[in-house]
Amino acid sequence: MLLAVVAGVGLIVLLGALGSALWAFTVLPGELPSVTRLEEIGPSQGARIYSDDDELLTELQEVRRTFMPLSQIPLSLKQAIIAVEDAQFYSHSGINFRGIARAAWNNLRYGRIVEGGSSITQQLAKVLFLTPDKSFSRKLREALIAVQLERRYPKDRILELYLNQIYFGHGSYGVEAASRTYFGKSVGELGLPEAALLAALPRAPGVYSPFDRPEIATKRRDFVLNRMTEMGFITKAQAQRATSTALRLVPPERRRTTGQYFVEYVHQLLEGKFGNDMVYKGGLHVYTAINPVMQLAAEQALREGLRELRERTGPRVAAKGVKGKPTSTDVRPEGALVTVEPQTGYIKALVGGSDFSRSEFNRAVNARRQPGSAFKPFVYLAALEAGLTPANVIDDSPVSYAGRDGKAWKPENYNNKYRGLTTLQRGIEESINVVTVKLLERVGISQVIEVARRLGITAPLNQDLTLALGSSEVSLLELTSAYAVLANLGMRMEPIAIRYITDAQGRLLEENIPQGREVVRPEAAFVASHMLRGVIDRGTGVQARALGRPIAAKTGTTNDFSNAWFIGFTPNLVTGVWVGYDKPTTLGRDETGARAALPLWAAYMRRALALVPAQDFLTPERVSMAVVDLDQGCREQAGSERAVIMAFIEGSEPRTFCGGSGSGQTPSPVLPESSR
């Protein structure tokens, strides 16, 4: 009876095997894709992105891959790949039966999966033609395609395609992209230890990631070197020297492609103009305004600044998870940085977040947040255009306004401190809320909005007195480029990311020549900038004095310390910084623009300006300077306790000296209270 059962089972297994074989060799081949697709694969024609010095930054591809001919790939890397992936590559016909047996033995010997049985040709077939599922039918298709590939193409072509298609982890496809990702150099520059490390990765890139698991990656590299020794590719002495070598990975601050947020911004601009096919297949050459030195400095400063903030304020945890249960998701503070050259509008650096691999959302361009006090310069500029001066005085005292909901709105100063009679100069230096609200009331909401529009603010703006305190959301890029108008003496330059574009044959397709238009009189722009220099000399931005050069700037902080801003400029560079959480929440008590954003700004500008000589702001015609008392707004003798140098549109400087003396009669600098 038992023999009959065994015989029956055996017959069923035999019939199943015969049926599978019949299906595999008759029906299945007709369902397979044509392997002639390999003849279409070659060097990519994706758009190439260049920096401001015309050096190649990157190439836009649907995946990060740069085709590298087999002749330019080091022999040690080719041997390492063959040793660990397919020792009989040059002798089998697509399926490595000996490799399957060897892999089974090695996996048993090491007690874990260290090697796979699929040949290099099978792996290429799976990558190019099949889905990653592990079904029996897929494995049969893989084997049959591998056989077809071997019949049609030479071994070197198959190996070349494999080395350029396989995934190495961290977004890198192919050996050239992987080499630049892990070592920061071209694959042709790799030595034996580095080649062995790359060869270690395709089997399980996540498991063997040298960035995330260096110890495991090192053991895997040493296994590859041992296999190379067994196959006679290298000597034991060479293997020993290589195993004693450190991984020598690219430093942490350079592990991600510099300028990823900027490149993606350019990518979106290109797709909008030329379409997807042209971007990935048209061979465009895109010459941008980005400066690699500034860009790297910006990324480093943002990363370091956010790390210091995180250490200071402690980690945050998302409040609720599924069904109200707490979640362990770590919520990190985010930030963004933009640098614009005011005379051209060129974007020299742009960082949209702390980690592009974690979040591709560009906070420099696409996020709109309340700027807080960083909006106040527009109010003061409107006041200058209305005939007021830095020496005019406003009463800094509590005030109440009727709100739309019937409730009174009472703007408050930081720490509820009120100063009494205060000059506009001191008002902006110390970012006094009540002074700015009363000034907006005096000048007019529509006038301030009109000024903001001229300077480049396109976001919707609230038409009420809260506008003075930055209640309307703006993007960092538009706010920074608006400040650039002041640095450029009233000339508005549209921000430019791309200088010019050529096609694959070098023909010019587009050129963005900087073209400015005067939107503010030069003397008014200079006086506003000079007022902002007081923010650095005596006000909320005093920490930036450490840079030792002329700087004009403004801090910005919103309610509950949820947004921190610092926008500052020298005569030739304007940089804006924003810090906050993606989902608005407090950064922490007293995490103001001066505390959370300014140090980051200063660290970056110190690097960006390291090789740039310090220069003063150019004074236009029709501007005069006078020594004025910062509190009272009257003329004062140089050296007096509260005497400061203020800038005036010629003819508007105060003529009355403190103490009552003066030449001629001058109206009181105190602005009248508007009726409420």
Summary of the structure (lengths in Angstrom):
residues: 676
radius of gyration: 33.1
end to end distance: 107.4
largest distance: 129.4
contacts: 2299
relative contact order: 0.09
helix: 44%
strand: 15%
